[in-house]
Amino acid sequence: MRISYLCILAVLLAGLWSSCKKDAVSDTSGAYNPGESVSVTGFFPTTGGGGQQLVIYGSNFGNDKSIVSVKIGDQSATVINVHDNAIYCIVPDKAYTGEIEITVGTNTTQQVAMASESFEYQRRMVVTTLAGKKDERGNYDIKDGTFADCGGFLNPSWLVFDPKNPQLLYMGQDGGDIRLLNFKDSVVTTPITRGMGNWSRIRTIAFTLDQDHMIVANDQGDVNGVATSISTRANGFKDPKVLTSYKQCNGASIHPVNGELYFNSYEKGQFYRFDMDKYFEQNTGIKGYDELFKIQDNSWEFQIDIAPTGDYAYIVVINQQYILRTDYNWDTKTFMQPYVVCGEPRSAGWVDGVGTSARLSNPYQGVFVKNPDYAGKKDEYDFYFTEQGNHDIRILTPEGKVTTFAGRGSSSIDNNPYGHIDGGLRTEARFDQPKGLAYDSTNQIFYVGDAENHCIRKISLEN
């Protein structure tokens, strides 16, 4: 028999809070007396967010929680327990003003008391659903429209902002077209179709150093087929032509400082370098690239994420459950032999830890996020990445420490780590095989391509 979350919490709070301000809480709880006034003298702690444990001090609260209600910021709080001079409760979400109102009694015996000071509500990061949906049977329409009525998305596996217009977010759909989310108008369109580039599977999208060309990685089985394509902004990126030719390309990235292209092949785990300067100067494409190294073995599905500084790149090995790092040689303008930074090859799992003690499960797209705590250090970025198998978003620090950032919540509902639930990052939110990930550094917002939920999720401060 499952003990409810609130029951467990009540026991914990009774012990925790009674020790917080022991002198303020009487050992004896009397019944509510309608003939005496109810008063609020204080509360602890004075700051916090939704889900915060809170004890309110005063007099004549009684000992019957069924006749006691609490509002914080005009939002109803969950009352856990009541003693004569203390109420134990949980701060509700969106309690922005922080005003505390206590109501005790019923009908003619009811009294209302207000705290003289307000609780300082701190907004928390939460997961919400931005666009896309499916019905109860898992069916969905694929159509253009507003965020509210655009239907669902087919495998939203890659997200990238237009570097010249942060209001535009491009979405690569593995097996489908390239969609565009316009935040100015809150509209989804399909500006680039799979047929335009003769693409089998659109895996990644990147932009050249001049920001006027789009690079699309295409996964197909012909050695003479399209590995990467290039298209121009001047033509709305609707004019793709073959840039490099090979088979089974899982990803392509542009060096953020020197501008060369790096792409891969699943076939033997090859890691290729292509000189974009030569391409623009001499139009040398198709086969004009160099193999730098191989990733351990055949059939290694991986993507390449280059740090904003250009000093190194993470190689996310999707199907083998680990992440490598390759350092950049500034003299030769190329990446060097990689080494493992987290996870263990062929060892899927969900374990937060450092280096090879961490366990991953089908990691996918990652983004670099500047961490203000690292100011002045050589590397100021954390790497956030999605995981299909663990249904979450993880963080990798420069030191190789892996922690879970969001997902796998709502354990009081059931033990499944997956689903479609909005709310607190770890306490409530659930994803179902998330793949795409983008970060708006100006507004500090993450966008997640939630593949099996066929939607785009948003991680931001609650509003």
LORO-336628 format. One record per residue (C-alpha): residue number from 0; x, z, y. Coordinates in nm, 3 decimals. Example, Ala and Ser with C-alpha at 12.3 -4.5 7.8 and 13.67 -1.06 7.14 Angstrom:
<atoms>
<k:0, x:1.230, z:0.780, y:-0.450>
<k:1, x:1.367, z:0.714, y:-0.106>
</atoms>
This chain:
<atoms>
<k:0, x:0.000, z:0.000, y:0.000>
<k:1, x:0.149, z:-0.107, y:0.334>
<k:2, x:0.176, z:0.165, y:0.599>
<k:3, x:0.073, z:0.024, y:0.934>
<k:4, x:0.324, z:-0.030, y:1.211>
<k:5, x:0.136, z:0.203, y:1.444>
<k:6, x:0.137, z:0.488, y:1.194>
<k:7, x:0.511, z:0.464, y:1.148>
<k:8, x:0.559, z:0.435, y:1.522>
<k:9, x:0.344, z:0.741, y:1.586>
<k:10, x:0.563, z:0.950, y:1.359>
<k:11, x:0.880, z:0.822, y:1.522>
<k:12, x:0.749, z:0.871, y:1.873>
<k:13, x:0.631, z:1.222, y:1.801>
<k:14, x:0.984, z:1.319, y:1.704>
<k:15, x:1.163, z:1.112, y:1.966>
<k:16, x:0.954, z:1.193, y:2.267>
<k:17, x:0.909, z:1.562, y:2.191>
<k:18, x:1.288, z:1.591, y:2.207>
<k:19, x:1.322, z:1.379, y:2.525>
<k:20, x:1.163, z:1.634, y:2.758>
<k:21, x:1.100, z:1.928, y:2.538>
<k:22, x:1.032, z:2.172, y:2.818>
<k:23, x:0.767, z:1.948, y:2.971>
<k:24, x:0.547, z:1.934, y:2.661>
<k:25, x:0.357, z:2.237, y:2.548>
<k:26, x:0.370, z:2.340, y:2.183>
<k:27, x:-0.004, z:2.408, y:2.192>
<k:28, x:-0.259, z:2.133, y:2.247>
<k:29, x:-0.595, z:2.233, y:2.391>
<k:30, x:-0.915, z:2.034, y:2.399>
<k:31, x:-1.013, z:1.841, y:2.707>
<k:32, x:-1.202, z:2.058, y:2.957>
<k:33, x:-1.440, z:1.856, y:3.181>
<k:34, x:-1.451, z:2.152, y:3.419>
<k:35, x:-1.082, z:2.120, y:3.500>
<k:36, x:-0.914, z:1.826, y:3.673>
<k:37, x:-0.692, z:1.579, y:3.498>
<k:38, x:-0.356, z:1.523, y:3.664>
<k:39, x:-0.048, z:1.306, y:3.610>
<k:40, x:0.282, z:1.466, y:3.707>
<k:41, x:0.534, z:1.208, y:3.579>
<k:42, x:0.638, z:0.971, y:3.302>
<k:43, x:0.948, z:0.877, y:3.103>
<k:44, x:1.125, z:0.640, y:3.101>
<k:45, x:1.061, z:0.506, y:3.449>
<k:46, x:1.157, z:0.145, y:3.373>
<k:47, x:1.109, z:-0.097, y:3.082>
<k:48, x:0.922, z:-0.399, y:2.959>
<k:49, x:0.636, z:-0.487, y:2.731>
<k:50, x:0.659, z:-0.293, y:2.405>
<k:51, x:0.848, z:-0.009, y:2.573>
<k:52, x:0.769, z:0.340, y:2.443>
<k:53, x:0.634, z:0.559, y:2.723>
<k:54, x:0.534, z:0.926, y:2.754>
<k:55, x:0.310, z:1.032, y:3.043>
<k:56, x:0.312, z:1.399, y:3.154>
<k:57, x:0.032, z:1.592, y:3.320>
<k:58, x:-0.249, z:1.834, y:3.241>
<k:59, x:-0.587, z:1.848, y:3.068>
<k:60, x:-0.541, z:1.536, y:2.856>
<k:61, x:-0.690, z:1.715, y:2.555>
<k:62, x:-0.599, z:1.628, y:2.198>
<k:63, x:-0.851, z:1.354, y:2.113>
<k:64, x:-0.697, z:1.011, y:2.173>
<k:65, x:-1.036, z:0.842, y:2.118>
<k:66, x:-1.147, z:0.961, y:2.464>
<k:67, x:-0.819, z:0.873, y:2.638>
<k:68, x:-0.731, z:0.533, y:2.779>
<k:69, x:-0.428, z:0.420, y:2.973>
<k:70, x:-0.378, z:0.123, y:3.202>
<k:71, x:-0.039, z:0.016, y:3.331>
<k:72, x:-0.035, z:-0.260, y:3.590>
<k:73, x:-0.409, z:-0.308, y:3.520>
<k:74, x:-0.327, z:-0.392, y:3.154>
<k:75, x:-0.453, z:-0.174, y:2.870>
<k:76, x:-0.180, z:0.021, y:2.692>
<k:77, x:-0.188, z:0.122, y:2.325>
<k:78, x:-0.228, z:0.501, y:2.302>
<k:79, x:-0.037, z:0.642, y:2.006>
<k:80, x:-0.098, z:1.014, y:2.040>
<k:81, x:-0.224, z:1.274, y:2.288>
<k:82, x:-0.138, z:1.638, y:2.348>
<k:83, x:-0.280, z:1.857, y:2.621>
<k:84, x:-0.004, z:1.772, y:2.865>
<k:85, x:0.146, z:1.450, y:2.723>
<k:86, x:0.022, z:1.103, y:2.630>
<k:87, x:0.235, z:0.879, y:2.408>
<k:88, x:0.175, z:0.507, y:2.455>
<k:89, x:0.323, z:0.156, y:2.449>
<k:90, x:0.370, z:-0.041, y:2.772>
<k:91, x:0.155, z:-0.359, y:2.756>
<k:92, x:0.282, z:-0.708, y:2.837>
<k:93, x:0.247, z:-0.837, y:3.195>
<k:94, x:0.210, z:-0.490, y:3.347>
<k:95, x:0.373, z:-0.627, y:3.658>
<k:96, x:0.257, z:-0.382, y:3.928>
<k:97, x:0.334, z:-0.080, y:3.712>
<k:98, x:0.048, z:0.137, y:3.844>
<k:99, x:-0.045, z:0.400, y:3.585>
<k:100, x:-0.411, z:0.497, y:3.548>
<k:101, x:-0.535, z:0.759, y:3.298>
<k:102, x:-0.901, z:0.794, y:3.196>
<k:103, x:-1.010, z:1.098, y:2.992>
<k:104, x:-1.358, z:1.183, y:2.864>
<k:105, x:-1.679, z:0.991, y:2.803>
<k:106, x:-1.981, z:0.911, y:3.022>
<k:107, x:-2.054, z:1.201, y:3.261>
<k:108, x:-1.743, z:1.396, y:3.156>
<k:109, x:-1.505, z:1.113, y:3.239>
<k:110, x:-1.220, z:1.167, y:3.485>
<k:111, x:-0.961, z:0.925, y:3.621>
<k:112, x:-0.612, z:1.017, y:3.738>
<k:113, x:-0.334, z:0.804, y:3.886>
<k:114, x:0.041, z:0.854, y:3.878>
<k:115, x:0.188, z:0.896, y:4.227>
<k:116, x:0.466, z:0.650, y:4.146>
<k:117, x:0.463, z:0.317, y:3.963>
<k:118, x:0.639, z:0.227, y:3.641>
<k:119, x:0.913, z:-0.029, y:3.713>
<k:120, x:0.811, z:-0.317, y:3.488>
<k:121, x:1.092, z:-0.543, y:3.372>
<k:122, x:0.988, z:-0.890, y:3.259>
<k:123, x:1.115, z:-0.977, y:2.914>
<k:124, x:1.212, z:-1.305, y:2.754>
<k:125, x:0.926, z:-1.442, y:2.544>
<k:126, x:0.847, z:-1.749, y:2.336>
<k:127, x:0.549, z:-1.962, y:2.437>
<k:128, x:0.418, z:-2.304, y:2.331>
<k:129, x:0.474, z:-2.572, y:2.594>
<k:130, x:0.332, z:-2.889, y:2.437>
<k:131, x:0.222, z:-3.028, y:2.102>
<k:132, x:-0.010, z:-2.892, y:1.836>
<k:133, x:-0.151, z:-2.943, y:1.489>
<k:134, x:-0.480, z:-2.841, y:1.335>
<k:135, x:-0.540, z:-2.580, y:1.065>
<k:136, x:-0.469, z:-2.838, y:0.793>
<k:137, x:-0.140, z:-2.941, y:0.950>
<k:138, x:-0.271, z:-3.272, y:1.085>
<k:139, x:-0.177, z:-3.395, y:1.431>
<k:140, x:-0.208, z:-3.700, y:1.655>
<k:141, x:0.094, z:-3.869, y:1.810>
<k:142, x:-0.007, z:-3.983, y:2.156>
<k:143, x:0.104, z:-3.980, y:2.518>
<k:144, x:-0.068, z:-3.749, y:2.762>
<k:145, x:-0.042, z:-3.420, y:2.943>
<k:146, x:0.133, z:-3.126, y:2.786>
<k:147, x:-0.209, z:-2.989, y:2.696>
<k:148, x:-0.344, z:-3.299, y:2.518>
<k:149, x:-0.044, z:-3.505, y:2.401>
<k:150, x:-0.105, z:-3.429, y:2.034>
<k:151, x:0.182, z:-3.330, y:1.805>
<k:152, x:0.543, z:-3.446, y:1.777>
<k:153, x:0.701, z:-3.615, y:1.478>
<k:154, x:1.014, z:-3.417, y:1.392>
<k:155, x:1.135, z:-3.320, y:1.742>
<k:156, x:1.497, z:-3.296, y:1.631>
<k:157, x:1.703, z:-3.356, y:1.946>
<k:158, x:1.648, z:-3.251, y:2.307>
<k:159, x:1.859, z:-3.346, y:2.610>
<k:160, x:1.797, z:-3.336, y:2.985>
<k:161, x:1.855, z:-3.643, y:3.196>
<k:162, x:2.178, z:-3.550, y:3.383>
<k:163, x:2.052, z:-3.720, y:3.700>
<k:164, x:1.702, z:-3.574, y:3.688>
<k:165, x:1.654, z:-3.223, y:3.545>
<k:166, x:1.277, z:-3.277, y:3.554>
<k:167, x:1.311, z:-3.519, y:3.260>
<k:168, x:1.372, z:-3.402, y:2.903>
<k:169, x:1.434, z:-3.668, y:2.638>
<k:170, x:1.331, z:-3.594, y:2.280>
<k:171, x:1.472, z:-3.775, y:1.980>
<k:172, x:1.233, z:-3.780, y:1.685>
<k:173, x:1.411, z:-3.824, y:1.353>
<k:174, x:1.215, z:-4.111, y:1.197>
<k:175, x:1.022, z:-4.181, y:1.516>
<k:176, x:1.060, z:-4.291, y:1.877>
<k:177, x:1.222, z:-4.130, y:2.181>
<k:178, x:0.968, z:-3.931, y:2.379>
<k:179, x:1.002, z:-3.807, y:2.737>
<k:180, x:0.872, z:-3.482, y:2.884>
<k:181, x:0.824, z:-3.505, y:3.260>
<k:182, x:0.808, z:-3.152, y:3.404>
<k:183, x:0.709, z:-3.271, y:3.750>
<k:184, x:0.384, z:-3.419, y:3.619>
<k:185, x:0.356, z:-3.219, y:3.291>
<k:186, x:0.319, z:-3.546, y:3.102>
<k:187, x:0.463, z:-3.679, y:2.775>
<k:188, x:0.538, z:-4.052, y:2.739>
<k:189, x:0.714, z:-4.281, y:2.491>
<k:190, x:0.956, z:-4.490, y:2.701>
<k:191, x:1.191, z:-4.595, y:2.419>
<k:192, x:1.071, z:-4.708, y:2.077>
<k:193, x:1.265, z:-4.715, y:1.755>
<k:194, x:1.227, z:-5.090, y:1.731>
<k:195, x:1.413, z:-5.147, y:2.059>
<k:196, x:1.741, z:-5.047, y:1.898>
<k:197, x:1.661, z:-5.139, y:1.540>
<k:198, x:1.710, z:-4.772, y:1.458>
<k:199, x:1.629, z:-4.618, y:1.120>
<k:200, x:1.673, z:-4.253, y:1.216>
<k:201, x:1.747, z:-4.142, y:1.571>
<k:202, x:1.975, z:-3.843, y:1.528>
<k:203, x:2.126, z:-3.755, y:1.867>
<k:204, x:2.109, z:-3.864, y:2.231>
<k:205, x:2.394, z:-3.836, y:2.483>
<k:206, x:2.491, z:-3.974, y:2.823>
<k:207, x:2.816, z:-4.133, y:2.933>
<k:208, x:3.040, z:-3.974, y:3.194>
<k:209, x:2.894, z:-4.189, y:3.473>
<k:210, x:2.546, z:-4.071, y:3.359>
<k:211, x:2.418, z:-4.429, y:3.374>
<k:212, x:2.427, z:-4.508, y:3.002>
<k:213, x:2.248, z:-4.350, y:2.708>
<k:214, x:2.417, z:-4.322, y:2.368>
<k:215, x:2.192, z:-4.299, y:2.060>
<k:216, x:2.329, z:-4.208, y:1.715>
<k:217, x:2.152, z:-4.392, y:1.433>
<k:218, x:2.153, z:-4.285, y:1.068>
<k:219, x:2.124, z:-4.581, y:0.826>
<k:220, x:2.289, z:-4.701, y:0.506>
<k:221, x:2.465, z:-5.029, y:0.597>
<k:222, x:2.839, z:-5.019, y:0.682>
<k:223, x:2.773, z:-5.309, y:0.919>
<k:224, x:2.467, z:-5.150, y:1.067>
<k:225, x:2.416, z:-4.957, y:1.392>
<k:226, x:2.605, z:-4.629, y:1.412>
<k:227, x:2.569, z:-4.584, y:1.788>
<k:228, x:2.386, z:-4.781, y:2.057>
<k:229, x:2.433, z:-4.798, y:2.433>
<k:230, x:2.167, z:-4.872, y:2.695>
<k:231, x:2.158, z:-4.874, y:3.074>
<k:232, x:1.974, z:-4.664, y:3.328>
<k:233, x:1.921, z:-4.974, y:3.541>
<k:234, x:1.690, z:-5.107, y:3.268>
<k:235, x:1.522, z:-4.776, y:3.193>
<k:236, x:1.736, z:-4.738, y:2.878>
<k:237, x:1.517, z:-5.004, y:2.717>
<k:238, x:1.806, z:-5.246, y:2.653>
<k:239, x:2.005, z:-5.086, y:2.368>
<k:240, x:2.283, z:-5.284, y:2.204>
<k:241, x:2.528, z:-5.193, y:1.930>
<k:242, x:2.823, z:-4.985, y:2.051>
<k:243, x:2.984, z:-4.891, y:1.718>
<k:244, x:2.901, z:-5.008, y:1.368>
<k:245, x:2.913, z:-4.806, y:1.046>
<k:246, x:2.671, z:-4.618, y:0.825>
<k:247, x:2.516, z:-4.271, y:0.811>
<k:248, x:2.597, z:-4.149, y:1.161>
<k:249, x:2.456, z:-3.799, y:1.213>
<k:250, x:2.573, z:-3.743, y:1.569>
<k:251, x:2.760, z:-3.876, y:1.872>
<k:252, x:2.896, z:-3.691, y:2.177>
<k:253, x:3.079, z:-3.780, y:2.498>
<k:254, x:3.379, z:-3.578, y:2.617>
<k:255, x:3.259, z:-3.414, y:2.943>
<k:256, x:3.590, z:-3.466, y:3.127>
<k:257, x:3.766, z:-3.773, y:2.986>
<k:258, x:3.458, z:-3.960, y:2.868>
<k:259, x:3.557, z:-4.086, y:2.522>
<k:260, x:3.296, z:-4.103, y:2.246>
<k:261, x:3.312, z:-3.904, y:1.922>
<k:262, x:3.083, z:-3.979, y:1.630>
<k:263, x:3.073, z:-3.923, y:1.256>
<k:264, x:2.972, z:-4.060, y:0.918>
<k:265, x:2.802, z:-3.862, y:0.645>
<k:266, x:2.965, z:-4.090, y:0.384>
<k:267, x:3.302, z:-3.912, y:0.359>
<k:268, x:3.273, z:-3.668, y:0.647>
<k:269, x:3.466, z:-3.901, y:0.881>
<k:270, x:3.521, z:-3.797, y:1.244>
<k:271, x:3.573, z:-4.097, y:1.475>
<k:272, x:3.703, z:-4.147, y:1.830>
<k:273, x:3.596, z:-4.444, y:2.045>
<k:274, x:3.753, z:-4.528, y:2.384>
<k:275, x:3.469, z:-4.583, y:2.629>
<k:276, x:3.709, z:-4.693, y:2.908>
<k:277, x:3.821, z:-4.987, y:2.693>
<k:278, x:3.460, z:-5.070, y:2.619>
<k:279, x:3.365, z:-5.090, y:2.985>
<k:280, x:3.685, z:-5.276, y:3.080>
<k:281, x:3.712, z:-5.515, y:2.786>
<k:282, x:3.371, z:-5.489, y:2.612>
<k:283, x:3.545, z:-5.386, y:2.288>
<k:284, x:3.280, z:-5.240, y:2.062>
<k:285, x:3.144, z:-5.260, y:1.708>
<k:286, x:3.462, z:-5.166, y:1.514>
<k:287, x:3.705, z:-5.060, y:1.786>
<k:288, x:3.730, z:-4.693, y:1.690>
<k:289, x:3.981, z:-4.462, y:1.518>
<k:290, x:3.930, z:-4.211, y:1.238>
<k:291, x:4.079, z:-3.874, y:1.335>
<k:292, x:4.007, z:-3.669, y:1.022>
<k:293, x:3.756, z:-3.596, y:0.746>
<k:294, x:3.542, z:-3.285, y:0.711>
<k:295, x:3.650, z:-3.141, y:0.374>
<k:296, x:3.449, z:-3.361, y:0.139>
<k:297, x:3.196, z:-3.640, y:0.095>
<k:298, x:2.833, z:-3.607, y:0.204>
<k:299, x:2.892, z:-3.367, y:0.490>
<k:300, x:2.607, z:-3.390, y:0.742>
<k:301, x:2.731, z:-3.274, y:1.079>
<k:302, x:2.695, z:-3.301, y:1.455>
<k:303, x:2.950, z:-3.260, y:1.733>
<k:304, x:2.890, z:-3.029, y:2.031>
<k:305, x:3.164, z:-3.039, y:2.295>
<k:306, x:3.209, z:-2.741, y:2.529>
<k:307, x:3.146, z:-2.811, y:2.901>
<k:308, x:3.514, z:-2.748, y:2.973>
<k:309, x:3.616, z:-3.007, y:2.714>
<k:310, x:3.864, z:-2.763, y:2.561>
<k:311, x:3.704, z:-2.763, y:2.217>
<k:312, x:3.402, z:-2.873, y:2.017>
<k:313, x:3.188, z:-2.710, y:1.752>
<k:314, x:3.114, z:-2.918, y:1.444>
<k:315, x:2.778, z:-2.800, y:1.311>
<k:316, x:2.775, z:-2.878, y:0.938>
<k:317, x:2.402, z:-2.895, y:0.879>
<k:318, x:2.380, z:-2.927, y:0.502>
<k:319, x:2.670, z:-2.699, y:0.412>
<k:320, x:2.576, z:-2.388, y:0.616>
<k:321, x:2.873, z:-2.336, y:0.846>
<k:322, x:3.030, z:-2.428, y:1.181>
<k:323, x:3.381, z:-2.555, y:1.247>
<k:324, x:3.581, z:-2.564, y:1.568>
<k:325, x:3.816, z:-2.843, y:1.673>
<k:326, x:4.047, z:-2.793, y:1.971>
<k:327, x:4.117, z:-3.067, y:2.223>
<k:328, x:4.468, z:-3.197, y:2.288>
<k:329, x:4.476, z:-3.282, y:2.657>
<k:330, x:4.799, z:-3.477, y:2.626>
<k:331, x:4.674, z:-3.718, y:2.360>
<k:332, x:4.309, z:-3.698, y:2.472>
<k:333, x:4.178, z:-3.634, y:2.124>
<k:334, x:4.047, z:-3.357, y:1.899>
<k:335, x:4.262, z:-3.198, y:1.630>
<k:336, x:4.203, z:-3.080, y:1.272>
<k:337, x:3.910, z:-2.836, y:1.264>
<k:338, x:3.883, z:-2.484, y:1.123>
<k:339, x:3.591, z:-2.258, y:1.025>
<k:340, x:3.455, z:-2.024, y:1.293>
<k:341, x:3.142, z:-1.891, y:1.122>
<k:342, x:2.951, z:-1.916, y:0.797>
<k:343, x:3.071, z:-1.998, y:0.449>
<k:344, x:3.057, z:-2.350, y:0.301>
<k:345, x:2.772, z:-2.390, y:0.050>
<k:346, x:2.662, z:-2.025, y:0.103>
<k:347, x:2.321, z:-2.026, y:0.267>
<k:348, x:2.177, z:-1.698, y:0.392>
<k:349, x:2.070, z:-1.497, y:0.692>
<k:350, x:2.340, z:-1.248, y:0.785>
<k:351, x:2.458, z:-1.160, y:1.134>
<k:352, x:2.832, z:-1.101, y:1.135>
<k:353, x:3.173, z:-1.223, y:1.242>
<k:354, x:3.338, z:-1.537, y:1.111>
<k:355, x:3.294, z:-1.608, y:0.743>
<k:356, x:3.098, z:-1.285, y:0.692>
<k:357, x:2.803, z:-1.445, y:0.874>
<k:358, x:2.557, z:-1.653, y:0.676>
<k:359, x:2.370, z:-1.957, y:0.809>
<k:360, x:2.102, z:-2.185, y:0.673>
<k:361, x:2.082, z:-2.547, y:0.791>
<k:362, x:2.204, z:-2.500, y:1.149>
<k:363, x:2.112, z:-2.789, y:1.378>
<k:364, x:2.131, z:-2.854, y:1.753>
<k:365, x:2.333, z:-2.625, y:1.978>
<k:366, x:2.382, z:-2.570, y:2.353>
<k:367, x:2.647, z:-2.392, y:2.555>
<k:368, x:2.524, z:-2.114, y:2.784>
<k:369, x:2.747, z:-1.947, y:3.041>
<k:370, x:2.757, z:-1.570, y:2.990>
<k:371, x:2.810, z:-1.373, y:3.316>
<k:372, x:2.972, z:-1.093, y:3.116>
<k:373, x:3.260, z:-1.330, y:3.037>
<k:374, x:3.342, z:-1.405, y:3.402>
<k:375, x:3.716, z:-1.450, y:3.445>
<k:376, x:3.780, z:-1.510, y:3.076>
<k:377, x:3.920, z:-1.834, y:2.939>
<k:378, x:3.592, z:-1.916, y:2.764>
<k:379, x:3.275, z:-1.815, y:2.947>
<k:380, x:3.023, z:-1.975, y:2.710>
<k:381, x:2.812, z:-1.860, y:2.419>
<k:382, x:2.681, z:-2.122, y:2.180>
<k:383, x:2.309, z:-2.103, y:2.095>
<k:384, x:2.191, z:-2.305, y:1.796>
<k:385, x:1.876, z:-2.360, y:1.594>
<k:386, x:1.847, z:-2.301, y:1.220>
<k:387, x:1.593, z:-2.483, y:1.008>
<k:388, x:1.637, z:-2.270, y:0.697>
<k:389, x:1.629, z:-1.935, y:0.877>
<k:390, x:1.354, z:-2.037, y:1.124>
<k:391, x:1.540, z:-1.889, y:1.417>
<k:392, x:1.786, z:-1.935, y:1.701>
<k:393, x:2.130, z:-1.776, y:1.669>
<k:394, x:2.414, z:-1.704, y:1.912>
<k:395, x:2.781, z:-1.771, y:1.839>
<k:396, x:3.029, z:-1.599, y:2.073>
<k:397, x:3.380, z:-1.731, y:2.148>
<k:398, x:3.513, z:-1.465, y:1.909>
<k:399, x:3.304, z:-1.600, y:1.621>
<k:400, x:3.034, z:-1.331, y:1.620>
<k:401, x:2.689, z:-1.452, y:1.511>
<k:402, x:2.368, z:-1.271, y:1.610>
<k:403, x:2.000, z:-1.364, y:1.595>
<k:404, x:1.848, z:-1.443, y:1.934>
<k:405, x:1.488, z:-1.536, y:1.859>
<k:406, x:1.247, z:-1.582, y:1.569>
<k:407, x:1.154, z:-1.412, y:1.240>
<k:408, x:0.925, z:-1.161, y:1.416>
<k:409, x:0.583, z:-1.011, y:1.340>
<k:410, x:0.694, z:-0.837, y:1.021>
<k:411, x:0.383, z:-0.614, y:1.042>
<k:412, x:0.171, z:-0.925, y:0.968>
<k:413, x:0.359, z:-1.042, y:0.659>
<k:414, x:0.713, z:-1.080, y:0.531>
<k:415, x:0.742, z:-1.452, y:0.600>
<k:416, x:1.015, z:-1.543, y:0.851>
<k:417, x:0.833, z:-1.863, y:0.953>
<k:418, x:0.509, z:-1.947, y:1.132>
<k:419, x:0.376, z:-2.027, y:1.477>
<k:420, x:0.355, z:-1.707, y:1.677>
<k:421, x:0.433, z:-1.664, y:2.047>
<k:422, x:0.564, z:-1.340, y:2.196>
<k:423, x:0.873, z:-1.122, y:2.207>
<k:424, x:1.194, z:-1.290, y:2.092>
<k:425, x:1.256, z:-1.079, y:1.783>
<k:426, x:0.951, z:-0.857, y:1.760>
<k:427, x:0.680, z:-1.124, y:1.747>
<k:428, x:0.796, z:-1.486, y:1.781>
<k:429, x:0.810, z:-1.718, y:1.482>
<k:430, x:0.924, z:-2.078, y:1.441>
<k:431, x:0.894, z:-2.319, y:1.149>
<k:432, x:1.217, z:-2.513, y:1.090>
<k:433, x:1.331, z:-2.546, y:1.454>
<k:434, x:1.576, z:-2.832, y:1.516>
<k:435, x:1.601, z:-2.950, y:1.878>
<k:436, x:1.736, z:-2.722, y:2.151>
<k:437, x:1.793, z:-2.772, y:2.526>
<k:438, x:1.880, z:-2.529, y:2.804>
<k:439, x:1.782, z:-2.541, y:3.171>
<k:440, x:2.066, z:-2.341, y:3.327>
<k:441, x:1.908, z:-2.343, y:3.675>
<k:442, x:1.590, z:-2.169, y:3.563>
<k:443, x:1.742, z:-2.005, y:3.253>
<k:444, x:1.486, z:-2.157, y:3.017>
<k:445, x:1.534, z:-2.275, y:2.657>
<k:446, x:1.327, z:-2.552, y:2.502>
<k:447, x:1.294, z:-2.571, y:2.124>
<k:448, x:1.186, z:-2.863, y:1.908>
<k:449, x:0.981, z:-2.672, y:1.650>
<k:450, x:0.978, z:-2.938, y:1.378>
<k:451, x:0.718, z:-2.819, y:1.127>
<k:452, x:0.492, z:-2.686, y:1.401>
<k:453, x:0.515, z:-3.033, y:1.564>
<k:454, x:0.551, z:-2.886, y:1.910>
<k:455, x:0.791, z:-2.785, y:2.185>
<k:456, x:0.837, z:-2.414, y:2.240>
<k:457, x:0.967, z:-2.249, y:2.557>
<k:458, x:1.182, z:-1.935, y:2.587>
<k:459, x:1.176, z:-1.779, y:2.934>
<k:460, x:1.088, z:-1.468, y:3.131>
<k:461, x:0.719, z:-1.388, y:3.092>
<k:462, x:0.498, z:-1.491, y:3.382>
</atoms>
